[in-house]
Amino acid sequence: MSDSSRRKKPLVADKRYKAAKPKATKRKPQRRKKTARKPANQRKGLVGLLQRLIRWVLRLVWRITWRVGFVAGLALFFIVGYYYTTLPPVDELLDGRARGSVTLLDREGQVFAWRGDQFGGAVTAQTVSPHLKNAIIATEDRRFYRHFGLSPRGIASAVRINLSEGRGPLQGHGGSTITQQVAKLLCLGVPFDPAVQTEEEYERDCRRGTIQRKAKEAVYALAMEAKYSKDEILTIYMNRAFLGAGARGFEAASQRYFGKSAANVSPAESAMLAGLLVAPTRFAPTNDLTRSQGRAATIVRLMNEQGYLTEAQAQEAQRNPAELSKAAEARAGGYFADWVMSSGPEFFTRKTTEDVIIKTTLDQRIQRSAEEALKWIFDNKVREGSKAQAAIVVMSADGAVRAMVGGRNTKVSGAFNRAVQAKRQTGSAFKPFVYAAALDLGYSPNDTVTDEPLTIDIPGSGPWSPRNYTNKYYGEVTLTRALQDSLNIPAVKVSEFVGRELVRQVATDFGLESDLAAGPALALGASESTLIEMTGAYAGILNGGSSVQPYGLIELSLLGDDEPLMGTGGGIGERVIQEEAARQLIYMMEKVVSEGTGQRAKFEGRQLAGKTGTTQAARDAWFVGFSADYVAGVWMGYDDNTPLTGVTGGGLPAEIWRETMARVHEGVPAKPLPMVGPIDTGRTREENRRPSGGVGGAVGLLEGLLRDILGGGSGNARPRENVSGSDR
């Protein structure tokens, strides 16, 4: 029993070993660690090599990147700092024009045209209409007040759109912030130097879109964000942006298009102005008002979506789009403004660096009358599709030009001006100067000359035989009848008798500055002249026989100055013919309208005088005439010298003249013409017939003299045509 009890002790040992088992369990984690290393040992192959290589490359890239980034950031800091130090005060950046401006006023002192770069004065983000400020933000940079000068989101969006539209990443949409656009407007601080490049080259260089240029703009934008407040950057933008029609800045544009300050524009007007930023010329309301209004409607919608306009305000703006002011509707003053600019001193007009104010002779009521008359005739009397052109000049007897139309398209600027630039043959419109020379020598309107076949032998050219327009001959006719019916042979005879040189001198003194024909065809208007010269010459007849220099400039001054720098550059000059001769000539020209070839120019209630003119093959048709108050000239023809079909000076040009002058004289009291007939000269019939003072009376003597002169071939120059090119 005792042995048995002692053998049970190993059970205690078993329990002990079982209790000790946790010690063996404590060593298991060590075996697990060894087991965890096994996978690493297993990646000692190619995969492991690649993993270690990738990790090494990533560590290398990181080391290089943070070092390069640090250096780049440091460089950017210094570059931004450099630009920061070069940025001037805001006030010095508001007017960035390379040239000055010209503002043209009519005779009443009202603005009717602008030329050059208009500025209008500085505005700020606080002084402009809140609607205008909001329209700019909504259109150009909706996150302007939240970004630091650059908009990565905007740039990424612009690149995506450009690529989707098949363009390069930097072509088309730019994604530029307003700050970046200001950097471009400032040309990164590079000033314009006319000695180095032209203004066009400078602008093109400033607008370059290369990656390098974009990077510089971004850096410059960061410098501006550091230097200026957001409102100051917006102020620079609003003053320097080009907005079409020569307007620089929103104040100039507001004045230009709406005749009001930028502080007072409505939501619709603000939207139209902001719409010009994307394409100033294309969306300028003076070029296409409907297109501009459509663009403005889009901006009104954007303003509504971004909370700048209530639904009611947006609907009001959509229902009542912005309209142009009356001055803006005139499309920059057209031909008259161009003429004044070309005739004034270059350093105060075309190449001015100052802001110039020019008061002119223009009467906007008369200008509208001329434009409406021309349109009415072409709409109602000319076949549809005709390419024929016409020009009109209206002036006072002293040469003050009141209206000018240089072509059928009246709403233009910088176009070919047929009233002052086109030199055309004058035809029978030249004949008054032939009779002016005769009357000044003492001849009477009742003196006679024989209308009969005539041949002049011109040395070196052969015989020249002028004919009347009707191909008929009327025998003995008075000078009045000869002019009234525009007879050619009497005009040639009178010219040859009094002397071509005298006729040429009278015409030149009256203001026909172009080279005049040397042969006998001088009397029939073979010479060329411009419409404004012809109208000015007729003004000399109306004012009593003194020369006239047509003018449009009354006075020129600099903006802000009280005293003008210069005054009128034209007006009445020296006497050409005696006043009595001028009054007799007016009497003869009145018969042209009342009884002769110019009857289609008549309208009730006025005494009118004038002369028709048509050149060889009807390439040019004229009517020039006057009332007691105004002188008007009309030319009609084709730019390429194509003959007119069925048109003479007594036809459509006379009708254009009538429609113009009838409108011009509305509300103007009627006055008699300053004319005197032959019976009022105080001379007897016998005195009128004496050889020393008359073409008529001593007809036999005159005809004999003419035969001697003409038979010997008066003159030695070949005429432009071998037969008369002049008609009614």
Buried (B, 14 or more C-beta within 10 A) or exposed (E): EEEEEEEEEEEEEEEEEEEEEEEEEEEEEEEEEEEEEEEEEEEEEEEEEEEEEEEEEEEEEEEEEEEEEEEEEEEEEEBBEEBBEEBEEBEEBBBBBBBBBBBBBBBEEEBBBBBBBBBBBBBBBEBBBEBBBBBBBBBBBBEBEEBEBBBEEBBEEBBEBBEEEEEEBBEBBBBBBBBBBBBBBBBBEEEBEEEEEEEEEBBEEBEEEEEEBBEBBBBBBBBBBBBBEBEBBBBBBBBBBBBBBBBBBBBBBBBBBBBBBBBEBBBBBBBBBBBBBEEBEEBBBBBEBEBBBEBBBEBBBBBBEEEBBEEEBBEBBBEEBBBBBEBBEBBBBBBBBBBBBEBBBEEBBBEBBBBBBBBBBBBBBBBBBBBBBBBBBBEEEBEEEEEBBBBBBBBBBBBBBBBBBBBBEBEBBEBBBBBBBBBBBBBBBBBBBBBBBBBBBBBBBBBBBBBEEBEBEBEEBEEBEBBBBEEEBBEBBBBBBBBBBBBBBBBBBBBBBBBBEBBBBBBBBBBBEBEBBBBBBBBBBBBBBBBBBBBBBBBBBBBBBBBBBBBBBBBBBBBEEEEBBBEBBBBBBEBBBBBBBBBBBBBBBBBBBBEBBBBBBBBEEBBBBBBBBBBBEBBBBBBBBBBBBBBBBBBBBBEEEEEBEEBBBBBBBBBBBBBBBBBBBEEEEEEEBBBBBBEEBEBEEEBBBEEEBBBBBBBEEBBEBBEEBBEEBBBEBBBBBBEBBBBB
